Amino acid sequence: MKVLIAPDSFKDCLEAADVARYLGEGIRRVIPDAEITSIPVADGGEGFVQTMLSAMGGEKIITRVFDPLMRDVDAFYGILPDGTAVIEMAAASGIEHLKREERNPLITTTIGTGQLMLNAMERGCRKIIIGIGGSATNDGGVGMARALGYRFLDKDGMEVPPGGGSLSEIQSIDFSKVNPLMGETAVWVACDVNNPLIGPRGASAVYGPQKGATPELVERLDSNLEHLAKMIKKYLNIDVLDLAGGGAAGGLGAGLVAFAGGRLQAGFDIVKEQSHLEEAVKVADIVLTGEGKMDGQTKQGKTPWGVAQLAQKYGKPLFAFAGFLGDGYRELYDEGFTSIFALPNGPASLDACIANAPELLADTAEQVFRVLKLPAKS
């Protein structure tokens, strides 16, 4: 039996490569001689750099930047053999850097992401692929742009404070001192969602709560991003208000388009091409995928949905594993998923599920493959 395991990471829990390893352990309990191929996949969030380096080779660079709360942190990016820089914004500006009580999208900033971009350009990289999943921010990319030389000024000509809470204070954008290397650098944005900047499906409404926003703060953040879009239109003549994917990473998608000339592309498509995932699906008998949470949003371009499209294209059964199944997950059965499994095997706290995730993954995979191994009736 040929089994392909192509999962994303389980946020705040396991990297994609670890998820694949534990699923493989469960399979081998039942079918020791299974031919297992593991292709960890990242759609732009955590693990994106390592996935690209594993597929193509290259060098991992570690450098000191600011985290979402302007504290020093060691972050990283990759340089591929052709000189392309691969960045995941989460390495500098991700929610993983914050304790739960520190999450506050009013003050968190993407400046560290801009510092990674600047470091890569100063090393000679003239193409940057940046994955923008896993953010702790809702600042529309203003922090990132500030690191590249943009200035965002209030009515008195003073720079506004960092974070999504101060965007409404911006009255002008000064781009006279933007680093000239920016004009020589192509920026491709690996985006894992297609949400617009504002509105019911926008950055603040959909992703703000997980970053610490109350319902009242969501309204304020949404209004602030709308104001930022108006300023971008006025000073840069770029319309990002209805841009598909503009709401990714708290509006960083829109910010990269406006301030860095970025081109949005599905992160899954980038990794799929580099890792030869489609060829692996073609020859597999069974395909496995998964991520920490699966729900109706999964079909908006998340890794498991991308794997499902390939499995459906080639008529392969697809089994998905998730730490939690949210509203709308049953819609995924019309998108190429054969069956979807939640890992918890009884009442348990989130912390307990995270601590026991390796065992839960292996056990659930074992249960699935015990069923698959049942002999066919004659």
Legacy VTK file of the C-alpha trace (Angstrom):
# vtk DataFile Version 3.0
C-alpha trace
ASCII
DATASET POLYDATA
POINTS 378 float
0.000 0.000 0.000
1.342 3.410 -1.005
0.410 6.134 1.459
1.123 9.828 0.985
1.105 11.985 4.130
0.870 15.713 3.327
-0.201 17.686 6.407
0.169 21.284 7.522
1.402 22.131 11.006
-0.835 22.047 14.074
-0.553 25.637 15.294
1.014 26.052 18.756
1.541 22.293 18.834
3.495 20.429 16.129
5.377 21.243 12.950
4.099 19.647 9.746
7.036 17.222 9.617
6.219 15.980 13.121
2.545 15.544 12.249
3.570 13.403 9.274
5.943 11.344 11.418
3.364 10.484 14.078
0.697 9.635 11.511
3.226 7.332 9.900
3.884 5.629 13.241
0.190 4.846 13.595
0.002 3.398 10.077
2.966 1.105 10.658
1.327 -0.390 13.734
-1.218 -1.864 11.334
0.696 -2.196 8.053
4.415 -2.451 8.880
5.450 -2.677 5.249
3.362 0.277 4.020
5.220 2.428 1.486
4.908 5.846 3.121
5.890 9.119 1.486
5.821 12.221 3.677
5.624 15.694 2.144
5.053 18.251 4.920
3.207 21.184 3.400
2.891 24.799 4.475
0.609 27.323 2.820
2.454 30.394 4.060
2.348 29.965 7.818
4.648 28.252 10.285
6.969 25.777 8.574
6.881 27.525 5.207
10.615 28.282 5.155
11.650 24.789 6.203
9.286 23.236 3.655
10.842 25.283 0.859
14.404 24.578 2.025
13.657 20.859 2.254
12.266 20.869 -1.284
14.987 22.949 -2.931
17.987 23.194 -0.621
19.567 26.426 0.509
20.714 28.228 3.642
18.870 29.225 6.789
19.711 32.719 8.042
19.165 33.762 11.668
19.038 37.453 12.509
17.920 39.717 15.354
14.671 41.647 14.774
11.681 42.977 16.734
8.834 40.690 17.760
5.172 41.867 17.655
5.666 43.861 20.864
8.953 45.469 19.753
11.132 43.145 21.833
14.365 41.705 20.452
14.006 38.181 19.087
16.087 35.828 16.948
14.129 35.190 13.747
15.043 33.406 10.538
14.503 33.136 6.820
15.918 30.987 4.017
17.955 31.711 0.920
17.392 29.224 -1.913
20.211 28.178 -4.263
19.062 30.714 -6.878
19.312 33.581 -4.373
15.588 33.846 -3.663
14.780 34.691 -0.039
11.966 32.745 1.614
10.406 34.394 4.655
7.564 33.419 6.945
6.214 36.462 8.723
5.399 34.338 11.755
9.130 33.970 12.454
9.209 37.641 13.461
5.593 38.757 13.855
3.787 35.522 14.675
1.357 34.787 17.465
3.772 32.133 18.718
5.925 34.913 20.214
3.179 36.025 22.587
1.668 34.590 25.721
-2.118 34.496 25.607
-2.394 37.478 27.923
-0.045 39.490 25.666
-2.212 39.235 22.557
-3.390 42.729 21.685
-3.866 43.706 18.018
-4.113 47.364 19.003
-0.357 47.463 19.621
1.218 44.450 17.874
3.297 45.315 14.823
4.801 43.709 11.702
8.026 45.722 11.886
10.091 42.555 12.419
8.804 41.152 9.146
10.031 44.267 7.360
13.393 43.866 9.066
13.694 40.322 7.703
12.907 41.616 4.197
15.496 44.356 4.559
18.140 41.923 5.802
17.509 39.647 2.813
17.776 42.535 0.344
20.998 43.726 1.935
22.404 40.202 1.435
21.728 40.523 -2.281
18.342 38.802 -2.608
16.313 40.389 -5.389
13.346 38.064 -5.153
11.458 37.438 -1.924
8.742 34.857 -1.322
7.006 35.678 1.929
4.469 33.482 3.673
2.019 35.429 5.774
0.152 32.930 7.946
0.188 32.792 11.725
0.291 36.513 12.474
-0.219 38.237 15.821
-0.954 41.550 14.121
-3.701 43.689 12.625
-1.698 46.691 11.439
-2.228 46.440 7.681
1.503 45.992 7.120
2.314 49.466 8.398
5.039 48.142 10.714
6.604 46.191 7.847
6.536 49.286 5.653
8.075 51.416 8.384
11.085 49.080 8.489
11.522 49.665 4.741
11.554 53.429 5.138
7.934 54.550 4.924
6.692 57.107 7.431
3.088 57.298 8.621
2.296 60.741 9.984
-0.531 62.184 12.059
-2.108 65.639 11.696
0.878 67.210 13.433
3.437 65.511 11.185
4.494 63.073 13.908
4.861 59.339 13.350
1.894 57.371 14.657
2.527 54.645 17.262
2.838 51.008 16.153
-0.144 48.674 16.001
-3.627 48.452 14.555
-5.074 50.811 17.120
-3.349 53.891 15.724
-4.112 53.492 12.004
-6.981 55.974 12.249
-4.444 58.672 13.195
-2.621 58.452 9.861
-3.135 61.604 7.827
-0.259 61.256 5.370
2.203 58.669 4.062
5.778 59.765 3.350
7.614 57.430 0.958
10.537 59.738 0.123
13.018 57.672 2.147
11.985 54.144 1.177
15.055 51.924 0.782
16.048 51.992 -2.920
16.641 48.222 -2.874
12.866 47.874 -2.643
12.531 49.085 -6.215
14.915 46.353 -7.400
13.204 43.482 -5.569
10.310 41.303 -6.694
8.028 40.251 -3.836
5.761 37.218 -4.081
3.275 36.769 -1.257
2.302 33.218 -0.288
-1.198 33.789 1.028
-3.234 31.042 2.685
-6.633 32.784 2.608
-8.634 34.982 0.232
-10.285 37.251 2.789
-10.641 40.942 1.899
-9.227 43.692 4.088
-12.457 44.737 5.839
-16.046 43.657 6.410
-17.634 40.463 7.781
-14.955 38.324 6.102
-12.173 40.823 6.674
-8.994 40.673 8.705
-10.464 42.039 11.931
-13.777 40.180 12.013
-12.450 36.746 11.120
-9.002 36.682 12.691
-9.068 39.502 15.239
-10.603 37.455 18.071
-7.823 34.863 18.049
-5.344 37.728 18.358
-7.053 39.135 21.439
-9.740 41.423 19.980
-13.115 41.768 21.719
-16.227 42.418 19.563
-15.876 46.130 20.301
-12.208 46.101 19.276
-13.059 44.232 16.067
-15.258 47.140 14.978
-12.514 49.647 15.797
-9.817 47.651 14.020
-12.025 47.198 10.955
-12.686 50.928 10.777
-8.971 51.644 11.177
-8.038 49.347 8.288
-10.635 51.042 6.119
-9.028 54.380 6.938
-5.593 52.988 6.063
-6.928 51.810 2.700
-8.169 55.347 2.000
-4.741 56.773 2.836
-3.048 54.207 0.581
-5.405 55.151 -2.239
-4.788 58.853 -1.687
-0.989 58.805 -1.396
0.053 55.706 -3.374
-2.864 55.477 -5.828
-3.324 51.767 -5.062
-6.741 50.332 -4.200
-6.503 47.475 -1.693
-9.962 47.697 -0.145
-11.494 44.727 -1.974
-8.304 42.835 -2.745
-8.747 39.055 -2.360
-6.203 38.015 0.261
-5.713 41.601 1.394
-7.050 40.670 4.824
-4.476 37.928 5.384
-2.204 38.377 8.402
-4.175 41.316 9.756
-3.994 43.191 6.469
-0.341 42.420 5.738
-1.479 41.004 2.401
-2.807 44.413 1.407
0.234 46.120 2.912
2.717 44.059 0.910
0.856 44.862 -2.306
0.717 48.575 -1.486
4.122 49.154 0.088
6.324 46.453 -1.506
4.732 45.878 -4.911
3.847 42.375 -3.793
1.974 39.827 -5.903
-0.416 37.573 -3.994
-0.363 33.873 -4.817
-1.789 30.866 -2.996
0.979 29.613 -0.741
-0.098 26.057 -1.317
0.451 26.452 -5.070
4.030 27.600 -4.502
4.863 24.650 -2.247
2.965 22.196 -4.444
5.131 23.089 -7.397
8.427 23.025 -5.528
7.750 19.770 -3.641
6.270 17.855 -6.606
3.235 17.078 -4.505
0.933 16.440 -7.446
3.198 13.701 -8.788
3.163 12.045 -5.347
-0.642 12.124 -5.213
-0.827 10.471 -8.638
1.011 7.342 -7.504
-0.457 7.054 -3.984
-3.195 4.611 -3.007
-4.325 6.702 -0.015
-3.636 10.310 0.925
-3.565 11.799 4.440
-3.595 15.471 5.399
-4.545 17.665 8.342
-4.089 20.815 10.391
-4.829 21.999 13.899
-8.369 23.165 13.182
-10.622 22.326 10.260
-13.882 24.147 9.580
-15.687 26.009 6.833
-12.692 28.331 6.390
-10.483 25.406 5.395
-11.851 25.544 1.858
-10.676 29.150 1.469
-7.251 27.945 0.354
-5.849 26.154 3.402
-3.369 23.311 2.924
-5.829 20.411 3.509
-8.207 21.876 0.916
-5.379 22.122 -1.603
-4.433 18.496 -0.970
-8.115 17.565 -1.332
-8.286 19.150 -4.781
-5.400 16.991 -5.949
-6.850 13.856 -4.366
-10.187 14.535 -6.021
-8.501 15.183 -9.382
-6.872 11.743 -9.348
-9.654 9.844 -7.585
-7.672 9.123 -4.417
-9.303 8.559 -1.006
-8.338 11.357 1.384
-8.400 11.176 5.173
-7.887 14.324 7.226
-6.872 14.697 10.877
-7.482 17.759 13.029
-7.162 18.752 16.640
-10.570 20.399 16.460
-13.494 20.401 14.022
-15.307 23.726 13.841
-18.480 25.029 12.229
-18.903 24.090 8.602
-16.432 21.214 8.500
-19.043 18.936 6.918
-18.963 21.184 3.848
-15.523 19.733 3.192
-17.030 16.370 2.262
-18.094 17.996 -1.003
-14.530 19.187 -1.591
-12.738 15.852 -1.965
-12.428 14.665 1.642
-13.355 11.021 2.224
-13.471 11.369 6.005
-12.265 13.808 8.664
-11.199 12.847 12.180
-10.816 14.891 15.353
-7.987 13.693 17.582
-9.331 13.942 21.172
-10.507 10.544 22.405
-12.382 11.866 25.429
-12.966 14.983 27.546
-9.683 16.872 27.802
-8.359 20.402 28.142
-6.630 22.139 25.242
-3.318 21.934 27.080
-3.753 18.183 27.568
-4.582 17.683 23.888
-1.491 19.641 22.849
0.724 17.689 25.250
-0.634 14.359 23.991
-0.848 15.274 20.304
1.856 12.806 19.136
0.081 9.861 20.766
-3.358 11.056 19.613
-2.180 11.375 16.005
-0.644 7.911 15.979
-3.662 6.337 17.694
-6.156 7.933 15.316
-4.149 6.906 12.253
-3.989 3.373 13.636
-7.769 3.274 14.085
-8.363 4.463 10.523
-5.989 1.936 8.986
-7.402 -0.951 11.028
-10.679 -0.266 9.260
-8.966 0.082 5.883
-7.219 -3.259 6.401
-10.485 -5.177 6.787
-10.609 -7.969 4.221
-12.987 -7.480 1.304
-16.021 -9.747 1.298
-15.869 -12.503 -1.302
LINES 1 379
378 0 1 2 3 4 5 6 7 8 9 10 11 12 13 14 15 16 17 18 19 20 21 22 23 24 25 26 27 28 29 30 31 32 33 34 35 36 37 38 39 40 41 42 43 44 45 46 47 48 49 50 51 52 53 54 55 56 57 58 59 60 61 62 63 64 65 66 67 68 69 70 71 72 73 74 75 76 77 78 79 80 81 82 83 84 85 86 87 88 89 90 91 92 93 94 95 96 97 98 99 100 101 102 103 104 105 106 107 108 109 110 111 112 113 114 115 116 117 118 119 120 121 122 123 124 125 126 127 128 129 130 131 132 133 134 135 136 137 138 139 140 141 142 143 144 145 146 147 148 149 150 151 152 153 154 155 156 157 158 159 160 161 162 163 164 165 166 167 168 169 170 171 172 173 174 175 176 177 178 179 180 181 182 183 184 185 186 187 188 189 190 191 192 193 194 195 196 197 198 199 200 201 202 203 204 205 206 207 208 209 210 211 212 213 214 215 216 217 218 219 220 221 222 223 224 225 226 227 228 229 230 231 232 233 234 235 236 237 238 239 240 241 242 243 244 245 246 247 248 249 250 251 252 253 254 255 256 257 258 259 260 261 262 263 264 265 266 267 268 269 270 271 272 273 274 275 276 277 278 279 280 281 282 283 284 285 286 287 288 289 290 291 292 293 294 295 296 297 298 299 300 301 302 303 304 305 306 307 308 309 310 311 312 313 314 315 316 317 318 319 320 321 322 323 324 325 326 327 328 329 330 331 332 333 334 335 336 337 338 339 340 341 342 343 344 345 346 347 348 349 350 351 352 353 354 355 356 357 358 359 360 361 362 363 364 365 366 367 368 369 370 371 372 373 374 375 376 377
